[in-house]
Amino acid sequence: MRLTNKKIEKLRFTIFNVLQNVLHWQIEELKFIDNGVNNAVFLIKEKNSGMLAIRTPWRTEDNLNDINLSVRSLKKESVISDHCYKYKIPVPKVHKLYLSDEINFLVSDFVSGDNKEIASFDIGQLTSKLHKIPLDNLSIIGQHERPLTNIISHRITERVNTLRKLTNTNFVISEELESILNTTQTENCLLHLDIRQPNLIGENGIIKGIIDWDNAFIGNPIMELMRISESKEINEEEFLKGYNDTEIIGNTDGVIQSIYRLDTALMLSILFISFLEDSTKRDYYLKRVHFLSQEINNRL
C-alpha cells in the first residue's frame, strides 16, 4: 500500500475540518510535507500559535492491529515529549493529541533544520542529559510497567527464533538472560533507544529537537550505550566524551553489556536480511550474533 495523492488530499481535508470546526483553530495554511512508512506529516500555520507540524497515521485501511499500533505511537510520543519538554530536553512542544473514529493526529511545534551533521560529542551530551532527568511518575505506553530486563530477555528469544528460520541455522542462547540482567545495580532512566542523526533535528550543527520515541523504554542506561556502540551510526569515542560517564560501563559486568548488544545485533541482522539489501552489513551482524551468543554462553 502506498500513500496516493488522493489519500493525501483526504487526510488534509479531514485534518482541516477538525482543526477549524471541532477545535476552532484559525488555520491560515495547511500543506503536506512528508511521509514515512506509517505516518504522513503536514505543516500548518495557525493564527495564534504559528507554524505547527501534524503527524497522522495514513494506513487507515490496514488491519485493526496496525491502526492500534499507530495510535499507541502517537500517545507514546505525546506523553514522552511532554515529560522531556518539562525538563528542557529539546523536543517539539506538543499542542494537541486528537483521537477519534474519523482521524488521529498529533500537533507539535514545527522545528526547522538543515542537513549539517551533528557532532557525536554533542549527541553524547544530549543523551547524558536525557538519562539524568527525573522519571517522576512517567509510565511508558507499551511497557505496561514491565521491567526492561523482562522485555529484552523475551525479545531476544523471539528474535533468535526468527533468525533461525531466516537463516536455517541453529544456535543456543541461555534462558537465564533476565536473571543476569537483574543483577545490575544501575538506576533506571528514560531511554530513547534510537538515537542517531535521522532522529535529531539540527541547524548549523546545533541540536534543536530529538524525535521518534517509538522504541523508548524506562530501564538501564547501559542498554542505550550498547545500542549506540553496536549500531555504529555515531562515533563512539566522541559520543562517550560528551556523555562523560564511562564509569557506568566499567562498573557493568561484561556479560550484561553483551546481552544488550545481542538484542541490537539480532535486530540489525533481521533488518538486513528481510528488509534492506546490504550483504556486507548482513554478514557482519550475523557474525556478531554468533560471537555474542557464544560469549554469553561461555560466561555462564
Protein Blocks (a to p, Z undefined) as FASTA:
>chain_A
ZZdfklmmmmmmmmmmmmmmmnopacfbdcdfbdcfkbccdddddfklopadddddfklm
bcfklmmmmmmmmmmmmmmmmmmmmnopacdddfbdcddfkbccdddddddddfbdcdfk
lmmmmmmmmmmpcfkjaccehjlopafklmmmmmmmmmmmmmmmmnopacdddfklmmmm
mmpcbdcdddeklacfklpcceehiafbdehjllgccddfklmmmmmmmnopacfklmmm
mnopaklmmmpcfklmmmmmmmmmmmmmmmmmmmmccfklmmmmmmmmmmmmmmmmmmZZ
